[in-house]
């Protein structure tokens, strides 16, 4: 991954696809997905249930996202490892703290332009205060595909 792709992962909502051992798919939106280097991504496990079970049975994953500002869209494939403690888990906690600060600033800006969302934002804030990370998921990226290859190559 180059720096721009790493930045896009950090700035956008991404979708994590997993599957059971026998191939039944599952896709979930991920609020914290952060590239820590050119081939590794940290994801925070807060609400994973089916996803966590799938990761334990089958570590192969795909991540998909679209960056509307840049008009680019990608799919990344790789292998996931779960960390419930240790340096990777601690690194995820630090990244999560930094992202929370960024998200608060974005939320304030959004609410300044859309005050009708204030009630929903307050409910979401209260709900999120009770969420605790259960694990860090470290994905080693093995393949990267553009969803827009004809646009990229033109």
GIWORA-V522371 format. One record per residue. N is the residue number from 1. PSI is psi in degrees with one decimal (* if undefined). NEAR is the number of other C-alpha atoms within 12 Angstrom. Layout:
# GIWORA-V522371
N:PSI:NEAR + N:PSI:NEAR
This chain:
# GIWORA-V522371
1:138.2:26 + 2:174.5:15 + 3:-39.7:15 + 4:-42.6:16 + 5:-39.6:31 + 6:-41.4:27 + 7:-40.5:21 + 8:-40.4:27 + 9:-40.7:38 + 10:-29.2:31 + 11:-13.5:26 + 12:155.2:29 + 13:131.2:25 + 14:162.8:29 + 15:128.7:28 + 16:122.2:42 + 17:130.2:34 + 18:173.4:36 + 19:156.4:25 + 20:171.9:22 + 21:-36.5:18 + 22:9.8:10 + 23:7.1:16 + 24:120.2:16 + 25:159.2:21 + 26:134.8:26 + 27:133.9:24 + 28:146.3:29 + 29:143.9:25 + 30:123.6:28 + 31:-26.8:27 + 32:104.9:37 + 33:118.0:35 + 34:125.2:38 + 35:122.4:32 + 36:-16.0:27 + 37:-170.5:21 + 38:-9.7:22 + 39:12.4:25 + 40:140.2:28 + 41:137.7:41 + 42:134.7:42 + 43:139.3:47 + 44:132.5:40 + 45:106.8:35 + 46:-44.9:27 + 47:13.8:23 + 48:129.3:28 + 49:-77.5:17 + 50:-41.4:22 + 51:-45.1:35 + 52:-44.6:34 + 53:-43.3:21 + 54:-44.2:29 + 55:-36.9:36 + 56:-33.7:23 + 57:-35.6:22 + 58:103.6:27 + 59:-3.0:29 + 60:128.6:32 + 61:164.3:40 + 62:143.6:34 + 63:131.8:42 + 64:141.2:33 + 65:160.1:35 + 66:131.9:25 + 67:103.3:25 + 68:-28.7:13 + 69:-37.8:10 + 70:-9.3:17 + 71:50.1:16 + 72:151.2:24 + 73:137.8:29 + 74:158.9:30 + 75:131.9:29 + 76:136.9:35 + 77:145.9:28 + 78:-163.6:29 + 79:134.6:29 + 80:146.2:35 + 81:143.5:30 + 82:132.8:32 + 83:118.4:27 + 84:-10.1:22 + 85:-177.9:16 + 86:-173.7:13 + 87:-40.0:15 + 88:-43.1:25 + 89:-44.5:25 + 90:-39.4:21 + 91:-42.3:26 + 92:-41.1:34 + 93:-40.3:30 + 94:-44.0:21 + 95:-40.9:27 + 96:-42.9:29 + 97:-44.1:18 + 98:-41.7:17 + 99:-35.9:24 + 100:-40.7:19 + 101:-45.8:14 + 102:-41.9:17 + 103:-37.3:23 + 104:-42.4:18 + 105:-42.9:14 + 106:-40.0:17 + 107:-43.1:23 + 108:-42.0:18 + 109:-43.2:15 + 110:-44.9:16 + 111:-29.9:18 + 112:-35.0:14 + 113:-19.4:12 + 114:70.9:15 + 115:-18.9:15 + 116:-14.0:12 + 117:-0.4:17 + 118:-46.6:18 + 119:-45.7:13 + 120:-39.6:15 + 121:-39.7:22 + 122:-42.5:18 + 123:-43.7:13 + 124:-40.6:16 + 125:-45.9:17 + 126:-42.1:12 + 127:-44.8:12 + 128:-27.6:17 + 129:-26.4:13 + 130:-4.2:12 + 131:129.5:16 + 132:133.5:17 + 133:134.1:27 + 134:-29.7:22 + 135:163.2:31 + 136:136.0:37 + 137:119.6:42 + 138:117.7:35 + 139:124.6:37 + 140:115.8:29 + 141:128.1:29 + 142:-27.1:21 + 143:144.4:22 + 144:131.2:24 + 145:137.9:23 + 146:138.1:24 + 147:-7.2:20 + 148:54.1:18 + 149:-35.5:15 + 150:-37.3:11 + 151:-39.6:11 + 152:-38.4:14 + 153:-9.6:8 + 154:*:6
